[in-house]
Amino acid sequence: MLLIPAIDLKDGHCVRLKQGDMDQSTIFSDSPATMAQGWLNKGARRLHLVDLNGAFAGHPKNEQAIRQILKEVGSEIDVQLGGGIRDLDTIERYLDAGLRYVIIGTAAVKNPGFLRDACTAFGGHIIVGLDAKDGKVATDGWSKLTGHDVVDLGKKFEDYGVESIIYTDIGRDGMLTGINVEATVKLAQALTIPVIASGGLSNMADIEALCAVQDEGVEGVICGRAIYTGDLDFEKAQARADELNG
């Protein structure tokens, strides 16, 4: 079970949002690269970056901060990035800079042809982010709820050749209310590619619940607000996950 610290970037700072609301952000660090190195030192095996401004603008906005992070830790740890990635040139630029995985969210739903092209051109490097509420997928920084069923889209994108899927319950993200394990497992059981849980992680009980369903195809979990507020000790949580899953 991979515990993946999230570094959400807004205006060059490391922040956390409540339910994707850009007006409800808490700054945790003015140096994202230092924050990234800190998680590496605590034993993180992968990092999850989000260009929040980019997600809303539809193109990269925090590229300087992202490149600083990759320069700091990129050769030592796998780094994945989402937010505002809408074209193949952007993907190529980030991969050349040392990024391991690119996460495509809104563009995958709105422009599946682009996703298919990305999987063809950059096989093994493309992850899809499916953000959902009550089983329906949301786009555009969670501001628009579509009629697409998350499982149906997951199957479609699996056929395209994506590496894995990050499933976020947007009703829980940033709220410390607990992972939606049931919905995550439902998606994982429908697919053969791994699913990464996201949204609402709050304590060690969530980690233990996810470890119990790892064999269903749940590969990891994005760790956000809880590891910044101290509600969850990252090192202890990863050690517990390793103990449970070997």
N, C-alpha and C positions, 0 to 999 in steps of 0.2 A: 504494500500500500504506500504509494507516493504521497507525502504531504508537501504541497507546493505553495510556498509563500507568494502572496500577490503583492505586486507593487503597482498601484494605480497612479498614473501620472496626470496631473492637471497643472498647467502653466509652469511646468518644470519641477513641481513639488511632488512628493509622495503623499497621497491623500487617501481617505476612505469616504465613500458616499453612503447615504442611506437610501436604499431602493433605487439607485441610479439617478438620484436627484443632484444635479450639479450645484444647486444652491444649498445643499445640506452636506457640505464636505468638511472634513477634519484633517488638517495638515499634520502629518506625523514626522516628516523630515523635509529639509530643504536640499538634501543631497541624496537623490535616489541611488547613485552609484555606491555611496557609503552604506546605504541601507541594504543593497544587494550583497555587498561583501559581508555584512553582518549576518545575513541569513545563510550565506555559504559557510561562514565560520561556525554556525550553529548546526551544521550538518545537512542543510537542504541539498537535494539531489536534482532539483529542477526549480526554475523560477518562472512566475507567471506575470507578464507585464501587460498593462492596458493603457493605451493612449486615449484617455477619456475625451480630451478636446478633439482628437481625431475621429472618435466614434461619432461625435455630433456633427463635425465638419464634413466628414466623408473623405478626408485625406489626412496624411500624417501631420501632426502638430507638435509632437514632443520628440522629434527625431534626434535632436542634440542630446537630450537626457538619455534616450535609449542607446545611442552610440557610446555614451560614457559608461553605461552599465555593461555593455558588451565588451568594451575595452578593459573594464575592471575585472569581470568574472567570466566572460564568454568562453574562454578556452578551458575553464575548470568545471563548468556545469552547463547542462542543457537549459536554454532560455526559450520560452515561447511568448509570442506577442500578438495581441489583438487590438482592434480599434482603428477604423478608417482605412483599412486595406482593401482597395477596390480595383487594383490593376496589377498585371503581371510584372511591370517594371518595378513597382514598389516592393513586391515579394522578392524579386531578384536582388534588389539593392540591400534589403535587410538580411537575406541569407548570405550575401557576399560579406556583410559586415560581421558575421559570426552568429547570427540567430539560428537556432535549430529548428523551431517550428513556427509557422505563421498560422494564426487563428482567423478564419473568415466567418463572419457572423451575418450581418444584414445582407451583405452582397451575395452570400450563398443562397439566401431565400429569394431575393429579388432578381438575381441574375445567375441562375444555376449553370448557364453556359460558361460563365467566367470561372465558377468553381471547377467544372469539368476540365477546362483548359489548364487551370492551376495544378490540378492533380496529375494531368498528363505531363506538364512541363517540370513540375517539382515534386515528383512522387516521393513519398516518405516524409515530406515536410509540411503537409497541410492538415490542419485540425479544423473542424467546424465547431463553432460555438452556437448552441441552440439555447436561447433564453425563452423560458415559457412560464405561463401562469395558467393554472387549471388545465394543463395539457395542451394549451394552444401557444404557438410560437409568437414572440414579440420581436420587432425590429426597430431600427433607428434609435439606438440608445434606450430601448425599452418603451419608447413613447407611443408606439403603434402596435396594437394586438391584431394579429392576423387570424385567419380561419384555419391555418395549417395545423394538423395534428403532429405533435412532436415525434411520435413513433414512426409515422408514415414518412416524414422528412428524413429521419435518421436512416431508415432503410434505403431511401433514394440516394442519399449522400454516401452511404457505405458502398453502393454499387459504383459510384464514381471513383472510388479508390482513396477516400480520406483515411488518414492514419488513426484518428480517434475522434470522439465527440465530447465536448465539455457541455454538460447539462446544468443550467442555472435556473433555480426556482426564484424568479424575480420578486415574488411576494415575500421572500425570506431574506434576500441578500442585504447584508449590512445591519440586520435586525437582531442577530444573536439568538434566533428562535429555534435553531436546530435544523439540520439537513433534512430535506424531504427524501428519506431513504427509499420509501415505497415507490415514488415516481422514478427515481434514479434506477432502481432495480428493474422496473417495468421496461424502461428503455434498453438497459443493458441486456436483458433476456431476449429482446427482439433482434439483437445485433450480434455479429461475430467480432467486430472491432471493439476495442476498449472504450469505456465511458469514464469520464472524470466528473466527479460530483462538485457542485459549486452552489453557494448561496445559503447563508444561515448557520454555518459551522460555529458552535458556541463552546463546546467543552469536550472532555475526554470521553464522555458517553457517546458522543457523535462519532468519534474515532473508532470506538469499539464496535458500534453498530455497523459502520462501513466495513471494518475488517471482517465482520461476520458474513458479509455478502460479496467479498472480493471474488470468490469463485464464480459468481454470477456474471462477472465481467467488469466490475467496478475497479479500475486501475489505481485511482488516486482521488485526492480532494484538494480543491483550492482553499487555502487558508488566508482569510482576510482580517476583518476587524478584530476577531478574538485574539489573534497573536500579537496585535498591536496594543490592545487594551490590557493584556495580561490575563484575560479570562482563560486562555489556553497557553500552556507552556510548550512552545514548539519542540524543543529538544526532548522533553519527556513524552510528548505525544508521538513523535516519530519512533522513539525507543519502544513505546508500548505497542505501536503498530508492527514493528519488526518482531517483537516478542510474540504477538498473536499470529502473525502470518509467516514468520520465518524468512 
